[in-house]
Structures are given as C-alpha cells and as structure tokens.
Amino acid sequence: MKNLIFIAFILVTLTSCDKNDIENSSLNGVWIETIHKTDTLVFDNQFTGFSLNRGTEIRDGYLLPKYLSGPYMYEIENDSISLRWSASGSFKATKYYFELDLQNEQIKIGNFYVDSMNTGEILTFKKNN
C-alpha cells in the first residue's frame, strides 16, 4: 500500500504542473503570512508543490504538526490556484483565488487552511528575503 501511494505521488508530481521557469523562480523561497507571522509557504524549484509550515500542537498527548501542515501540489491558472494537500487521500484539487505581486513581493491566496476564517477570506504572504 505504501509503495502504491509513493508511486501515485511521484506520478502526480511529474504531471501535475505546467508552469513556466519565470513563475517557478518567482515563487521560489519562503513566504510568511503577514497578519500572525506564524505560517509559512516554502516553494522549491525542484518540487512541483510547496510546503505549508504551521508549527506544532499537542494532540492526544503527542507533539504533532498543526492540521493541514505539509506538502501541497498546485497548479496556477490566471487568478486561481488549484491545491491538493498531499497528506489527503483524495486526488481532487480545490481552486482558490491567487495573485502573485512581484513588485511588492506578495502572494494573495484564498483561505485554504485557517479554521477560524471563512474560506472566502484572502490570506497575504510576504516574501522573506
């Protein structure tokens, strides 16, 4: 079963994104959420996704990453981004608003993980230089 999941992950990784090199290099790096400054998006040109780092919490007596942390596969189309959390058993991606502002080094993205916010809210991330 683990081998099947690994093979599926590799196949999705190889085929999921059709982005150009300029977009890849523009996104590459660490982006910090601007309000609470605790959540980060980490883009790496070698990976066709990004990692959401949210810190840790104690659940059932164990210190674990906060819910929805980890790797995401993505595909950008115009003003939207399709996301699939890699830890999910689903291969279905969900679309969210997306805006990359290179001049101000900001990403605006629809809320895809904050429990206390409406999914229609927009999160802003600033590039960490």
QUIBEL-V219994 format. One record per helix or strand. SS is the DSSP state (helix for helix, strand for strand). FROM is the first residue (numbers start at 0). TO is the last residue. Records with the same first field share a line. If there is no record, write none. Layout:
SS=FROM-TO ; FROM-TO
This chain:
helix=1-14 ; 20-26
strand=28-32 ; 39-42 ; 48-52 ; 55-58 ; 61-64 ; 69-76 ; 79-84 ; 93-100 ; 105-109 ; 121-126
